[in-house]
């Protein structure tokens, strides 16, 4: 079988590369970075993935550099470029300027991976701190940016190529053509299909489960619904027990909607357990986001065990089913144990990891991205209203309801604000650092840093440029917001708040306003996801909390653009939310991913 192999060095992107190669019809296999060269001799091509590591670090992932002697085409992406340069005699060092997000490259040669390009500049997606400083013998520059003179390199004679950006992400213009050109260079046949993958997955499920049964935790989201339907299709309803745990952290009236929608497609083997009071009690006076995620994940498991005990289910005859998809494992740092932990997903807490090692967990979607899950859902006959539901985090609104005890600013924050505002001098915008933190991802690594809020007259393009520039330049911030109201921010105060029924109900009402307007304006499929986030912040002494709009456009969740909704719709949403009791300000998150994750926690 013709195949291209991706060596996974622990960054976010190895499976996304495989996803893109499969979409081009080529079978793609992922291997550990230390795979011996002799096991790769039958590959048509080798791709070296990104990584949070530095190639010159003594703890860098092990790697067999004999792959460069196999006579096989090699494409190095981000860390992969640096690895190629480092092992073939060039020099890699920490760059003078880190690049996260959108950048423009200028093509120097339209050959190899840039063959048949009809433009001289393209927009690409960067995420790096290190950079090549000197090229190995036989290599030349084929593209550059203002801050990165070696944005793309090639040794045409040996068919070795390196790009500092990520061609596999949606936001790199002509990224697909770059990968297509590499496939052509490799001479790989295009024989992979989703139908073939579905058949293989069904066989894999039947083989793993054997004579046992599956206890499936169903959240009602796209991933768990497709996994639940797939298990039913592969095993039959009598061997699958679906459990929907009402955490009290779902969207308004979501429990009723989930039950009805699954029954309508014949999946009536679903049972509901109301645990809302238990979850609320367990989250009292919990402030740290990682601790919240661990508590929620462990609570899911304890309830599953309790229900199984009440039903007299023999633990030796049952496996636990989950709708885990690949970004969940990547952001938790589980891929090859090399990726940095961005945030621990509830389906990747230590108890779950232990059960996985024991073979007690089945996750039929664990190697897929959201767009592939949707495609698979359509293949097995699920209706559009289920397949196209907006993604929703497993821990629910608990991770969209930020908690704080007191204000927390970065060191010298007033001086930092002055420096930031000097950078904004040629605009009508001014900025304030918020005294809270949120999760981000920069250079494939987790950051837990401060948001900056901007206020003043502006437009979308200016906001995007400024957001990228500020998060690249100032390490203390990883997220930029724009103040929809109020127009001028003078004072910011932190409220002592944790997750509780009143705050969750407030967030549910705000979320419903947004979801209803999205549906009314027919924006549901244009906006990939629209988290509504509650911040325990008082703005200008109004004594009320704040809301953040976080709409994004993406396909795979590994990268995302903030969505540029028309201002009329934004102000309509904002007006209705400000009419809610206890909401005093509305912000709009204008951060791409990277550097800001889609969810705030």
N, C-alpha and C positions, 0 to 999 in steps of 0.2 A: 504494500500500500504506500502510495506517495504521501509523505508527511513533512511538515515543518515542525521543528522542536523549539519550544521556548524554555530557556533556562530561567527559573524563578529565583531572583536574588532578594526577594522579600519586599519589594516595593508594592505599591497598590495595583500595578498595571499588568502583571503577567497573564492573569486569566482574561483581562480585557483584550490583550493582544490576541490571545487564542480565540476569543469571541469574534473579533474582527476578521481574523484569518478564516474562521469557519463560515462567516457570512459571505466570504468571497469564494466559498465552495471547496476549500482545501482542508483536509484533515490536519488538525494541529494537536500536538501532544505537549504537556507541561512536565518538565523534569526538574529535579533538584539541581542547584548550581554546581555541586561537586560530582555530577554524573561523569564517569570516565569517558574519554574521547572515543574509545573503541565501541561504546554502546550507542554512539551517534553516527557511525559511519554510513548507515543506510538512510539517513535523513537527506531531504532535498535542500534544506536550508536550516540555519540556526539563528534564533533571535535571542539576544541578551537583554533581559528586562531591566526596569528601574529598580532602585533600592534606596532606603534611607542611609545606607552605609557610605563610608568614604573608601575609595580603592586603596589609599595609602595607609589606612588604619590597620593595626595589627589584628584587630578583631573582624576585619572584613570577611565576608563569606568565602569559604574554600572554593577553588575553581581550577579545573584542569586546562591549562593553557595550550595543551596539545591539540585542542579543537582547531586552532589556527593553522595546523599542519595537515588537516584532513582534505583540503582542496574543495571544501563546501562553502557556498556563499554565507556570509555572516552579516547580520544587521544588529548594531548596538544602539539601544535606545536609552538616552539620559545616562544613568549609571553605566549602562552597557557600552556607550561610547567611551566613557572615561576608563572603563575596564580594558577595552581594546587598546586605547592609547597607552595606558600604564604598562600593560604586559608586552607591548610590541616596541617599547623603547622611547615613548614620548614622556610628557610631564603633565601631571594633574595636580592642581592646588585649589585651595579655597578661593572662590572668585571674589573680585573686588565688589561686585554688585550681584546680589541674589535676584533671581527672576522667578516670580510666581504668578501664573496666569497668562494673560494675553501678551503676545509680542509679535513684532513684524520681522520676518527674515527676508534678506535679499539674496536671490540665487546668483551664484557665480558661474555655474556650469549646469546646463540642462541635459545631463546624461545620467545613466544608471537609474537610481531611484527617482530622479527628476526628469526622466525622459518624457518628451511630448508635452511638457508643461507650456502653457500658452501665456504665462504671466512671469514677471521678474521678481515680484514680491508676494508673499502670502502671510496670512495671519496664522500663528501657531500657538500651542499651549506649552508653557514652560513651568518647571517645578524643580529648581536646583540651586544649591549653594556652591558646590564645587564646579570647576570647569577645566577643560584642557588648556594648557599654556604653551605646549610645544608638541608638534605632531611627529609620529614615528616616520622612519624612512619609507618612501613610496606613497605616502598619503598626501592629499591636497585638500584645500578648503573648497567646498562646493556651495556653501551658504553661510551667511553671517547676520548678526543683529547689531544694533548700536552698542550693546554692552557685552556681546558674546562673539568674538571673532571666529570661533570654531563651532558655529551652530550646526553645521553638517559637514562631514568629511568623507573622503572616499579613497580607496586604493582600487582603481578600476581593474588592474591586471589580476588581482587576487579575488575580486568581487567582495571586498570588505567595505561596509558602509556604516557610518555612525551619525546619529542625529541627537542633539542635545535636548530637543523638544519631544513631545509625545504625539506621533502620527496616529496612534490608535484611538485617541479620544475624539469625541464628536466635534470639539471646538477647534481642532486644527483643520483649517481649510485645505482641501486636497490631500488630507491624511490617507483617505482610502486609495487615492491614486498612487501614493508613495508605497503602500503595502502591495498594491496590485503590481507595480513595477518590480518589487522585490520577488514576488511570486513568479513573475515571468523570468527574472534572472535565474531563479532556482529551477525552473522547468517543472513545477509541481502540477499534477493533474487535479482537476476540480471535481471531486466525487462525493463531498460531504453534503448531507441534507438533514433538515430537522426531522423528516419522516424516519430516516435511519436512526437518528438519535433517540426518538421516541420509542422505537422498537427495542433498541438496546437498553434504554432505561427501564422499560417494562420487564425485560428479562433480568436485569440487575436487581430490581425490587423483589421479584419472585425468588431469585437465588438467595438474597440476603435474608428474607423473611422465612423461607423454607416452610415448615408446617406451623409456624407461629402466627400470631396476630399482631395488629398495630393499634396502639392507643395514640390517636392523633390530636395534638393541641392545635385548635383552629382559632385564629384571631379574627377572621372575617376579611383580612386584607388579601391582596392579589396573590402573594406568595403562598400563604397557608391554604387558600382556597384551591389553587392549582395543585398543590401537593396533595391535599385531601382528595380531590377528584381523581388524580393520577393513581393514588393508592387504591381507591375504590375500583378503578378500571382494571388495575393489575391483579387485585386480590379478591374482589367481590365485596359487597357491603357487609356480609356476615362476618368478615374477618377484620373489619376496621371499625373502631369505636371513636367517633369524633367528640371532643370535649371543648366547648366554648366557655372560657372562664371570664365572667363579667367582672372586670377589675375596678369598675367605677371610674376608670381613666380613659374611657373610650369617647368617641364623639357623641353628641347629643342623640339619644334614641338609637344608637348603633346596634345594640343587642337585638332589638326587634327587626331591624333591617337585615341583619345577618341571617337570623333564623328564617325569615320569609324568603330571601333570595336563594338560599341553599335548598330549601324544600321545593321551590319552583323548578329546580333542575334535577330533582329526584334524589338529592343527598339528604335523606331524612334520618340518617343514622348519626345525628348531631344532638348532643345533650348539653344543657346549659347549667352552669354552677355560679350562683351569685356570691362573689367574694369581695364585693366593693368595700364593706366595712373592715375586713381583714387587711386589705391593701392600704387603706387610709391609716389605720392604726399603726401599721409597720413603718409608714413613712413620716410619722410625727417627729418633728425636731431633727429631721435628716436634711442636711444642707448640701453635701458634696455630691455632684452628679454621678460619679463612679459608684459611690456607696448606694445611691438610689437604684442604679441599674442592677447591682448585685442583689440587693434586697428583693427587687421585683422578680428577677430570674429565679432565685431560690424559693420565693413564695409560689411561683407557678409550679415548681417541682413538688413542693410539699402538698399542695392541693391535689395535684395529679395522683400522688401516692395515696392520699386520703380517699379520693373517689375510687381508685382502683381497689383499695382495701374494702370499702363498703360494698363494692360489686363482686367481691370474692375472686378478683382476677389473679391468677397465678403469675407471679413476677417472672417465672422461668419460661412462660409461654407467650409473653408480650414484649414488644419493642415499643419505644416511644418515637412517634413521628413528629417531625418539625418542618416548617416551611423555610428553613434557612437558605439564603442565597449567597453567592460568593462575596459581595461587599461586606456582609455581616462578619465573615471569617477574616477578611482582610483588615477591617477597621479594629477588630479585636486583637489583631496581631497573631493569627493562628496559621497563616500560610507559610509552610516550611519552617515555622517558628522563627522567621527572620524579619517579618514585618513589624513596624512600630505599632504599639497600641494607640489607636486614635480614641476609641471609646469601647467599652465592653458591652456587647449586645446581650440582651437577656437570655438568648439561646446559646451563649458562649461563656456562661459563668463556670467556675471550676467544677461544680457538680456535674454539669453537662459534659464538660471535657473528659471527666473520669468515665462517665457512662459511654461516651464515644469510644474510648479505648477498650471498654469491655464489650463492644459490639452491641450495646443495648439501644442505640439511637439509629433511626433511619431518616435520611435527609435527601430525598430524590432530586432536589433542585440546587444542591450545595455548590455545584460548579457553574451555575448559570447567573446571568445578569437579568435585570428587570425586563429589558426588551425581549430577551430570549424566553423568559417565563411567560410573558404575554403571548408570544408566538406559539409556545407549547400549549397554553390554555386554549387558544383558538383551534389547534390541531385536535384536541380532545373534546371539542364541542361546547366550550363554555361561552355564554352570551357576553356581548360587549360591555354591559353594565357591570359585570364582575371583573372582566379582564382589564378594563380601563379605569378602575377605581384608583384614586390618588393613593400613593404609598402612605403608610401610616406606621410609626415606630411601634415595635412590640411593647415597650414599656408605656406606650400611649402618651397621654398629655402630661404625665409626670416629668418627662424630659423636655417639655415645652413650657413648663411652669418653673421658672428659675427661682432659686431660694437663696437667701442671704441673711446673715446675722448683723453685719455692720459693713461699713464702706471699706473697699479694698482698692487702693490706687497703686499704680506702679511707682517705683522710686522717682523722685524729682518730677512729679507729674505736672506741676505748674510750669516748670522750665520746658518740659517736653511739649506741653500745649503751645507755648510760645513759639517753639521751633516749628511745630506743625502749622501754626497759623501764619508764620513767615512764608512757608511753602505755598500757602493758599493766597498769598498776597495779590496775585494778578486776577483773582476771582472775587465774586461777591459772597463767597462762603466763609464761614468761621467754624471752628471745631471745638468740641469738649470731649475729654476722655471720660468714659463711664466707670464708676467705682465698683464694677463687677467683672467677672471673667466668663469667657465662653470657649468652647473647643474649636480648634482649627487644625489644618494639615498643611505643612510647609516643608518642601523638600522630602515628601513622603513620610514625614515625622509628625508626631502629635505636638500641638502647641496648646497652651491654656493661658490665654492672654486677654487683653482688654479690648472692648469695642470702642470706636470713636464715633461720635455723632456729629454730623454736619448740619448747619442751618443757613438759609439764605436762598436767593434766587439762582436757579441753575437749570440744566437740562440733562437728559440721560447720558449722552456721550461724555459730557464733562465729568459727571459723577463716576462713570466707569473708569475713565482715565485717572482721575484723582484717587479713587479707591485702590487701584492697582499700584500707583506710584507710592502712596503712603504706606501700604502694607509691605511693599518691598524695601522702603527706606527706613521705616521705624519698627524695630523688632518688638517693641512693647505692645503693638497692636496687631491683631489678626483679622479684624472685621470692621467695616465702615457702614454706618447707618446714615440715612437722611431723615431729618425731622419733617414729617408731614404737618404736625401741629405740636407745640406752638412754634411760631416762626423764629423767635429769638429765645435761646436758653440762657438763663442767668444762673440759676442754682439747681443742684441735683442732690437729692437726699435718698438714702437707702432705708427701706423698711425691713424690720425683722420678720421674715415670712418663710414658711415651709409649705409643703404640699398638704392641702386639706380640702374638704368637701366644698367650702364656699369659694375658694380660689379656682378649683377645677370647674365648678358650675359656671363661674364667670368666664373662664377660658372657653368652655363649651359653647356658650352663647356667642362669644366673639368669633369663634371658628365657624359656627353655623351661618353667621352673617356673611362671612367671606365665601363659604362654599355655595350658599344660595345665589349670591351675585355672580360667582363664576359660572354656575349652571345657567342662570338667566342670560348672561352675555355670551354663552356658548364658548367659554374659554377653557373648559375642563381638559380637553385633549391638547390644547396649545401650551398650557401651564402644566409641567410634569408633576410638580408637587408644590403645595402652598402651606408650609407650616405657619401657624399663628402662635406667637410666643408671648408669654406674660412675664414682665420684669417687675421686681419689687422696688421700683424707682418712682419717687415723687419729683416732678419737674415744676420748678417755679412755685413751690409751696402750695400746690393744689391739693395735696393730701390724698392723692389717688395713684393707682398703679399705672404702668405703661404697657403698651402692646407693640409688638414688632411684626410687620409683614415680611415673610421670607419666601416669595415666589421664585421658583427656579425653572430653568429649561435644561433638560438633560435626557439621556437615553439609558445611562448605565450607572448613574450616581457617583462614579469615581471622579468625574469632573462635572461642573455645572456653571451656567451663566445665570446671574440674577435676571429675572424676567422684567422687561420694560413695558409694563401695562400702561394704558393711556391714563392721563392724569384725572380725567373726569371720573373714571371707574374707581381710581384710588381714593379720591375725595368722597365719593359716594359711600365706599366701605368705611372710611375713616369717620364720616359724619354719623353713620349708624352706630359704630362702636363707641364713639364718644358720648352717645346718648345713654349707654349702659352706666349704671351706678358703679362707682369705684374705678372707672378708667379716665385718666386725665391727659394722656399723651399718646400719639401714634408715631412710630418710626418705620422706615422702609429700609430693609437690608440690601445694600448695593455692593455686596461682596461676592465675587465669583468663588468657585471651588476648584483648585486652591486659591487663596489661603484659608477661606472659611468653610467649614463643613456645612452640609445642608441643614442638619439639626444643630441647635445651639449647645446641646449637652450630649 
